[in-house]
């Protein structure tokens, strides 16, 4: 008995969701953020280009610029071949633009280009922490070589009395993207989502080395 022929699933078709439950949940999370959801979804759809979704993160943050509230949404999406990074920002009206505007940008990075996945987690009462326990805060830093950071400091020889000039020493690291979430500000579900995404991305980068 033959089964059903494989169906190429797309994220959108005729304006309706047709892909997997994971993509459906992504759309719900974008809607829940309440931040220009149709614009965010359109930008992400362009970069997904019909590929299946493996994991994702939706992070909505608000900052104050003087007396104005500025909002920003970051969407990370992982496909079998690429890491997609989306940013959406809003811009207030000014003399040149009488109406407020928003910009949405996406970057598609091939998995083989990702060379650094750093996960920093902060837990409360670490002596009582159990495997798989919740984290109070998580910082996910991803590097793929587009942005490099160099930290320099004066070099020393170890002699506290030495006044000679030993030049500088430092470290260079990739720092293309950093996402910080906390249980207090974003909720436990978002913290867990970031950890799951970090695990999926780490697995994808490890798989290419086999």
Backbone bond lengths (Angstrom), bond angles and torsions (degrees), N, CA, C in turn:
res aa  C-N    CA-C-N  psi(-1)  N-CA   C-N-CA  omega(-1)  CA-C   N-CA-C  phi
1 X - - - 1.463 - - 1.537 109.93 -
2 X 1.300 116.10 128.72 1.462 119.68 -179.87 1.511 110.71 -87.40
3 X 1.308 114.56 144.58 1.456 119.41 177.73 1.509 110.75 -86.37
4 X 1.305 115.23 -177.33 1.453 120.41 178.68 1.523 109.60 -70.13
5 X 1.315 118.02 144.42 1.462 119.84 177.44 1.518 110.15 -66.43
6 X 1.335 116.53 148.59 1.461 118.79 -179.62 1.513 110.54 -62.72
7 X 1.327 114.94 144.42 1.455 121.53 -179.54 1.517 108.59 -113.68
8 X 1.327 116.55 128.18 1.459 119.68 175.82 1.517 108.07 -78.62
9 X 1.299 116.32 111.87 1.452 120.69 -175.33 1.518 110.39 -88.98
10 X 1.321 115.35 138.32 1.448 121.62 177.21 1.526 108.69 -116.18
11 X 1.327 114.78 156.33 1.463 118.93 -179.06 1.520 110.40 -69.43
12 X 1.341 117.09 -42.05 1.457 120.74 178.09 1.516 109.27 -126.84
13 X 1.308 117.85 148.21 1.453 123.18 172.07 1.515 107.64 -152.16
14 X 1.335 114.85 117.55 1.459 120.45 -177.80 1.535 111.62 54.44
15 X 1.332 114.06 37.21 1.460 118.59 176.11 1.518 114.88 78.79
16 X 1.343 118.43 7.20 1.461 120.46 -177.84 1.529 110.03 -123.68
17 X 1.335 115.25 147.68 1.451 120.92 178.81 1.520 110.57 -71.54
18 X 1.351 116.73 129.53 1.454 119.06 -178.72 1.520 112.58 -131.12
19 X 1.352 118.00 0.36 1.457 117.95 -174.36 1.521 111.04 -90.35
20 X 1.297 117.62 -151.82 1.456 123.44 -172.50 1.522 111.75 -76.96
21 X 1.320 114.24 171.84 1.462 119.86 177.21 1.524 110.92 -61.50
22 X 1.347 117.26 -31.15 1.459 120.29 179.19 1.526 110.75 -65.76
23 X 1.321 116.68 -43.73 1.459 120.12 177.53 1.529 110.76 -65.70
24 X 1.320 115.92 -36.26 1.465 119.96 177.26 1.530 110.34 -63.49
25 X 1.330 116.79 -40.65 1.454 120.39 178.60 1.525 110.98 -67.55
26 X 1.335 116.29 -35.73 1.460 119.99 176.23 1.520 110.02 -59.55
27 X 1.320 116.21 -46.38 1.458 119.91 179.47 1.533 110.61 -60.62
28 X 1.324 117.69 -40.49 1.458 120.86 178.87 1.520 111.14 -63.83
29 X 1.333 116.77 -40.08 1.460 120.04 179.74 1.523 111.32 -68.15
30 X 1.327 117.09 -36.51 1.466 120.12 175.76 1.524 109.97 -64.76
31 X 1.327 116.52 -42.57 1.453 120.10 177.34 1.526 111.00 -63.53
32 X 1.323 116.63 -40.24 1.464 121.23 -177.52 1.528 111.22 -64.89
33 X 1.328 116.70 -30.78 1.465 119.01 179.22 1.517 111.08 -63.57
34 X 1.349 116.68 -25.93 1.453 120.79 176.51 1.510 114.36 69.42
35 X 1.322 117.64 17.08 1.457 121.84 -173.96 1.529 109.48 -114.74
36 X 1.325 116.87 91.18 1.462 122.46 -179.94 1.533 111.69 42.54
37 X 1.327 117.98 57.44 1.471 120.71 -171.97 1.526 114.23 -59.40
38 X 1.332 117.87 -36.40 1.463 119.11 -179.72 1.522 111.44 -68.34
39 X 1.318 117.12 -37.57 1.463 120.71 176.76 1.521 110.95 -66.06
40 X 1.333 116.93 -44.98 1.464 120.97 178.83 1.530 110.50 -60.79
41 X 1.338 116.50 -44.27 1.461 121.02 -179.09 1.522 111.75 -65.95
42 X 1.342 117.43 -40.64 1.464 120.36 179.26 1.525 111.21 -61.64
43 X 1.337 115.90 -44.81 1.463 120.04 -179.36 1.526 110.88 -62.83
44 X 1.337 115.81 -40.93 1.461 119.77 -178.72 1.518 111.08 -69.38
45 X 1.319 117.05 -38.22 1.463 120.62 -179.88 1.518 111.03 -60.70
46 X 1.332 116.83 -39.69 1.458 120.76 179.93 1.525 111.22 -57.95
47 X 1.331 116.36 -43.10 1.465 119.74 -177.68 1.524 112.84 -79.11
48 X 1.333 117.10 -32.65 1.468 119.04 178.11 1.524 110.89 -63.52
49 X 1.317 117.74 -37.63 1.469 122.89 173.60 1.527 112.28 52.15
50 X 1.332 116.58 38.03 1.452 120.38 175.41 1.520 115.28 86.22
51 X 1.332 119.09 -4.75 1.467 120.52 178.99 1.524 110.57 -71.33
52 X 1.315 115.58 150.86 1.456 120.42 176.69 1.530 110.56 -70.28
53 X 1.306 115.16 153.40 1.451 122.39 -178.46 1.527 109.36 -98.22
54 X 1.336 116.25 131.65 1.463 120.93 179.98 1.528 112.12 -103.20
55 X 1.335 116.82 -35.48 1.462 121.01 -179.26 1.524 107.47 -165.78
56 X 1.341 116.88 162.09 1.458 119.02 -179.28 1.518 110.65 -159.09
57 X 1.346 114.28 164.93 1.460 123.20 173.28 1.519 107.81 -140.80
58 X 1.322 116.73 134.93 1.462 122.17 171.61 1.521 107.14 -118.92
59 X 1.336 116.20 118.64 1.465 120.31 -177.82 1.519 109.52 -125.51
60 X 1.328 116.60 118.20 1.456 123.12 179.89 1.512 108.15 -109.28
61 X 1.331 116.56 124.56 1.460 119.65 179.13 1.520 109.72 -132.27
62 X 1.304 114.69 149.83 1.468 121.48 179.60 1.525 108.91 -125.23
63 X 1.316 116.07 136.41 1.458 121.88 177.98 1.522 109.04 -130.91
64 X 1.318 115.37 157.90 1.460 120.72 178.28 1.527 109.50 -105.12
65 X 1.324 115.76 124.98 1.458 122.77 175.36 1.518 106.90 -109.94
66 X 1.353 115.02 99.76 1.462 120.96 -170.74 1.525 108.51 59.74
67 X 1.320 118.00 -114.22 1.463 119.31 -178.95 1.520 111.87 -106.09
68 X 1.347 117.57 13.70 1.457 121.12 -178.61 1.531 110.78 -110.23
69 X 1.322 114.79 141.46 1.456 120.85 176.19 1.525 108.78 -89.42
70 X 1.322 116.61 123.83 1.459 121.63 177.98 1.527 108.18 -113.62
71 X 1.307 115.59 132.62 1.460 120.20 -179.75 1.529 110.36 -113.15
72 X 1.328 114.42 153.08 1.459 120.81 -177.25 1.522 108.32 -149.62
73 X 1.324 116.60 137.30 1.457 121.61 176.17 1.519 109.31 -122.36
74 X 1.317 115.43 130.33 1.463 122.16 173.44 1.522 108.15 -112.55
75 X 1.325 116.63 129.56 1.460 121.93 175.20 1.517 108.17 -121.53
76 X 1.322 116.21 123.58 1.462 122.27 173.94 1.514 108.11 -108.59
77 X 1.310 116.61 129.67 1.460 121.20 179.49 1.522 108.71 -130.99
78 X 1.318 115.31 135.61 1.465 121.22 -179.70 1.518 109.00 -114.64
79 X 1.340 116.16 126.54 1.454 122.15 174.95 1.527 107.88 -113.58
80 X 1.324 119.60 175.72 1.467 119.67 178.68 1.525 114.17 -60.48
81 X 1.331 118.29 -19.78 1.474 119.91 -175.84 1.516 114.23 -122.66
82 X 1.351 118.87 -15.79 1.455 119.19 -170.24 1.529 112.42 -142.80
83 X 1.323 113.58 154.85 1.463 122.70 167.40 1.519 106.64 -104.44
84 X 1.316 116.80 124.11 1.457 121.82 -179.22 1.521 108.70 -110.93
85 X 1.331 115.26 127.00 1.460 122.08 -178.30 1.522 108.21 -117.80
86 X 1.316 116.29 120.55 1.462 121.01 -179.92 1.508 111.55 -119.01
87 X 1.325 116.27 137.75 1.462 122.60 176.84 1.519 108.78 -128.32
88 X 1.311 116.73 134.75 1.458 121.77 175.57 1.519 108.75 -128.76
89 X 1.328 115.62 127.17 1.463 122.16 -178.85 1.519 109.20 -127.56
90 X 1.322 115.61 151.87 1.454 119.98 174.60 1.519 109.36 -109.14
91 X 1.337 115.38 150.77 1.460 121.67 -177.26 1.524 108.61 -129.36
92 X 1.318 117.60 128.39 1.466 119.90 -177.81 1.526 111.24 -71.73
93 X 1.308 115.31 163.48 1.458 120.31 176.26 1.528 110.01 -66.17
94 X 1.327 115.55 149.13 1.460 120.64 175.95 1.519 108.83 -144.33
95 X 1.313 116.29 -167.67 1.461 119.73 -176.38 1.528 111.33 -64.41
96 X 1.329 116.78 -36.46 1.466 120.18 -177.89 1.527 111.93 -81.70
97 X 1.350 116.81 -27.98 1.457 120.79 -177.99 1.528 108.66 -127.66
98 X 1.311 117.93 101.34 1.465 120.12 -175.77 1.519 114.06 -67.91
99 X 1.339 117.56 -18.52 1.460 121.10 178.91 1.526 110.17 -110.34
100 X 1.324 117.51 145.97 1.471 119.08 175.23 1.520 110.31 -63.69
101 X 1.326 116.02 154.53 1.464 120.94 -178.93 1.515 109.71 -138.24
102 X 1.308 115.37 170.68 1.468 121.72 177.17 1.520 108.48 -141.29
103 X 1.317 116.06 146.65 1.459 121.24 177.82 1.520 109.18 -122.80
104 X 1.313 116.00 137.54 1.468 122.21 178.91 1.515 108.34 -125.47
105 X 1.315 117.18 122.86 1.458 121.90 179.64 1.523 109.49 -125.47
106 X 1.319 116.00 146.75 1.458 121.24 176.78 1.519 109.31 -132.72
107 X 1.305 114.99 147.95 1.464 122.02 175.03 1.522 108.09 -128.55
108 X 1.317 116.44 129.88 1.464 122.09 178.20 1.525 108.40 -105.81
109 X 1.319 116.34 118.82 1.462 122.28 -176.50 1.526 108.92 -113.36
110 X 1.312 117.25 126.75 1.464 120.06 176.72 1.522 109.84 -63.14
111 X 1.310 116.98 139.65 1.467 121.31 -177.17 1.523 111.58 -55.37
112 X 1.327 117.06 -37.75 1.469 119.28 -177.58 1.526 112.47 -66.41
113 X 1.328 118.06 -15.43 1.459 120.36 178.17 1.525 112.75 -84.11
114 X 1.318 117.72 -19.44 1.467 120.95 -179.33 1.520 108.77 -73.42
115 X 1.323 116.27 116.58 1.460 119.28 -176.59 1.524 113.50 -119.55
116 X 1.339 116.76 2.64 1.463 118.70 -179.29 1.515 109.86 -152.07
117 X 1.332 115.53 123.33 1.462 122.33 174.64 1.528 106.64 -129.55
118 X 1.313 116.20 105.42 1.462 121.65 -176.00 1.525 108.78 -109.68
119 X 1.306 116.94 126.57 1.459 122.21 179.34 1.528 108.46 -120.48
120 X 1.309 116.40 120.13 1.462 122.46 175.69 1.521 108.06 -114.55
121 X 1.326 116.15 123.27 1.459 119.54 179.40 1.523 109.96 -120.67
122 X 1.308 114.06 142.79 1.458 121.37 177.36 1.517 107.51 -115.63
123 X 1.340 116.21 128.83 1.462 120.43 179.61 1.523 109.31 -120.68
124 X 1.301 115.33 148.86 1.460 121.43 175.88 1.521 109.50 -89.05
125 X 1.325 115.62 141.45 1.463 121.56 179.48 1.534 110.53 50.56
126 X 1.343 118.08 64.33 1.467 121.73 -174.07 1.526 114.24 -59.34
127 X 1.331 118.09 -25.95 1.463 119.86 -179.73 1.526 111.56 -63.75
128 X 1.324 117.08 -24.14 1.458 121.05 -178.79 1.533 112.04 -103.61
129 X 1.320 116.88 5.66 1.467 119.90 -178.16 1.522 110.32 -69.99
130 X 1.326 115.94 135.92 1.456 122.86 178.66 1.524 109.59 -112.02
131 X 1.351 117.77 154.10 1.468 119.48 176.65 1.522 111.55 -53.93
132 X 1.330 115.37 130.97 1.459 120.04 -178.22 1.507 114.13 82.53
133 X 1.333 116.88 2.83 1.461 120.60 -179.06 1.515 112.12 -69.21
134 X 1.318 115.99 164.89 1.458 121.95 -176.50 1.525 111.05 -72.44
135 X 1.328 115.07 151.69 1.460 122.02 174.81 1.515 108.69 -108.62
136 X 1.320 115.85 142.02 1.464 119.81 178.70 1.524 111.26 -78.04
137 X 1.317 116.87 -28.04 1.466 121.70 -177.89 1.513 109.42 -153.23
138 X 1.321 116.89 144.60 1.465 122.55 177.81 1.523 109.00 -137.33
139 X 1.328 115.75 135.21 1.462 122.10 173.33 1.524 107.41 -119.70
140 X 1.329 116.28 120.36 1.461 122.26 178.21 1.527 108.12 -108.58
141 X 1.337 116.21 120.64 1.460 122.20 178.42 1.517 108.59 -118.92
142 X 1.343 116.11 126.41 1.462 122.04 -177.07 1.517 108.66 -121.47
143 X 1.325 116.72 133.33 1.460 121.06 178.67 1.515 111.15 -124.24
144 X 1.321 115.78 136.63 1.476 120.40 174.97 1.532 111.31 -136.65
145 X 1.330 116.50 16.48 1.461 119.90 171.56 1.509 116.12 91.87
146 X 1.316 118.31 1.76 1.462 119.60 179.65 1.521 111.16 -79.16
147 X 1.335 116.80 -33.85 1.463 121.78 179.97 1.529 108.13 -129.56
148 X 1.326 116.32 127.87 1.464 121.18 178.21 1.523 109.42 -118.26
149 X 1.317 115.62 142.66 1.465 121.25 178.93 1.523 108.62 -118.00
150 X 1.336 116.13 134.26 1.461 121.54 178.32 1.524 108.15 -119.32
151 X 1.336 116.40 122.50 1.460 122.17 177.34 1.524 108.32 -106.37
152 X 1.334 116.97 120.10 1.462 122.35 -177.57 1.522 110.82 -115.32
153 X 1.330 114.47 150.12 1.459 120.87 173.68 1.523 107.82 -152.04
154 X 1.332 117.81 154.55 1.474 119.65 -179.78 1.526 111.27 -59.89
155 X 1.327 115.66 135.18 1.466 120.71 178.40 1.525 109.95 -81.65
156 X 1.330 116.30 150.81 1.468 121.76 178.38 1.525 108.86 -131.62
157 X 1.314 114.50 164.07 1.462 119.67 179.21 1.519 111.96 -102.73
158 X 1.321 117.91 -1.47 1.461 120.95 179.77 1.507 113.63 97.34
159 X 1.340 117.02 -12.84 1.462 120.84 179.17 1.519 108.48 -91.81
160 X 1.329 118.73 113.91 1.472 120.32 -177.35 1.530 113.14 -64.73
161 X 1.333 118.26 -18.27 1.468 121.45 -179.24 1.525 111.92 -92.37
162 X 1.319 117.59 -8.84 1.466 120.93 -176.08 1.526 110.16 -73.70
163 X 1.324 116.92 132.06 1.455 122.30 178.53 1.520 112.04 -113.35
164 X 1.323 118.04 10.08 1.459 121.41 -179.29 1.526 110.48 -71.81
165 X 1.333 114.34 155.69 1.464 120.72 178.21 1.521 108.67 -87.83
166 X 1.315 116.65 113.75 1.459 121.22 -179.35 1.528 112.36 -102.96
167 X 1.300 116.62 13.55 1.455 119.32 179.13 1.527 112.06 77.12
168 X 1.310 115.01 -149.92 1.461 120.44 -177.24 1.525 110.69 -127.45
169 X 1.288 113.94 153.80 1.458 120.79 173.06 1.529 107.83 -130.37
170 X 1.307 115.80 156.37 1.461 117.25 -178.10 1.511 112.11 -173.61
171 X 1.312 114.29 -176.21 1.458 121.19 179.53 1.523 109.14 -131.43
172 X 1.315 115.64 148.79 1.464 122.05 176.12 1.523 108.37 -116.96
173 X 1.315 116.80 136.37 1.452 120.45 -178.96 1.517 110.24 -148.07
174 X 1.334 114.60 153.65 1.456 120.16 174.57 1.527 109.79 -79.90
175 X 1.294 116.52 137.44 1.463 120.35 -178.44 1.522 108.77 -147.90
176 X 1.336 115.96 60.51 1.453 120.33 -175.16 1.523 112.26 -77.00
177 X 1.312 117.34 -32.92 1.463 120.31 -176.93 1.519 109.84 -150.85
178 X 1.320 115.66 136.28 1.457 120.61 175.86 1.523 108.45 -137.74
179 X 1.329 115.92 127.55 1.463 122.67 179.25 1.521 107.95 -122.66
180 X 1.334 115.12 125.15 1.467 120.42 179.33 1.517 108.75 -116.57
181 X 1.323 116.07 126.57 1.463 121.14 177.41 1.519 108.62 -131.39
182 X 1.325 115.38 154.07 1.461 120.20 178.63 1.519 108.91 -139.95
183 X 1.312 114.28 153.84 1.463 119.29 178.91 1.519 110.78 -64.22
184 X 1.328 117.09 -36.13 1.456 120.62 -177.42 1.524 112.15 -69.24
185 X 1.334 116.98 -40.24 1.461 120.23 -175.03 1.521 113.21 -91.43
186 X 1.337 117.33 -35.61 1.469 121.07 -171.68 1.517 114.09 -113.58
187 X 1.320 117.55 -17.72 1.457 120.98 -178.50 1.514 112.75 98.89
188 X 1.306 115.71 154.61 1.458 121.57 -177.57 1.524 112.01 -64.33
189 X 1.332 117.83 -33.18 1.467 120.57 -178.29 1.525 111.04 -64.53
190 X 1.325 117.73 -40.77 1.461 120.86 -179.78 1.523 110.49 -68.64
191 X 1.336 117.35 -40.34 1.464 120.63 176.95 1.527 110.06 -60.35
192 X 1.314 116.48 -45.08 1.465 120.13 178.27 1.532 111.11 -64.41
193 X 1.323 116.53 -37.51 1.464 121.32 179.64 1.536 110.77 -62.58
194 X 1.323 116.89 -41.95 1.465 120.56 179.28 1.525 110.65 -65.05
195 X 1.335 117.46 -41.37 1.462 120.40 178.43 1.528 111.18 -64.48
196 X 1.313 117.32 -40.89 1.463 120.77 178.62 1.527 110.68 -65.75
197 X 1.329 116.59 -39.76 1.460 119.81 177.87 1.523 110.70 -64.91
198 X 1.326 117.09 -42.78 1.465 120.83 179.02 1.528 111.01 -60.44
199 X 1.334 116.51 -39.89 1.466 120.25 178.86 1.529 110.76 -66.06
200 X 1.337 116.91 -42.10 1.467 120.68 179.71 1.519 110.93 -65.74
201 X 1.328 117.83 -41.40 1.458 120.94 179.67 1.526 110.90 -67.97
202 X 1.323 117.09 -41.23 1.469 120.37 177.61 1.521 110.79 -61.61
203 X 1.333 116.66 -41.00 1.458 120.70 178.06 1.522 110.98 -64.04
204 X 1.335 116.75 -40.51 1.459 120.50 -179.69 1.524 111.38 -65.76
205 X 1.335 116.97 -40.36 1.471 119.20 179.68 1.527 110.96 -71.60
206 X 1.337 117.24 -31.57 1.470 119.75 177.60 1.525 110.80 -70.96
207 X 1.331 117.14 -35.88 1.458 121.41 -177.38 1.525 111.48 -62.77
208 X 1.326 117.88 -33.05 1.464 119.55 -177.88 1.505 112.28 -72.23
209 X 1.351 118.09 -14.50 1.452 121.61 -179.01 1.526 112.40 -90.51
210 X 1.324 116.91 -7.94 1.464 119.96 -176.45 1.527 111.24 -79.24
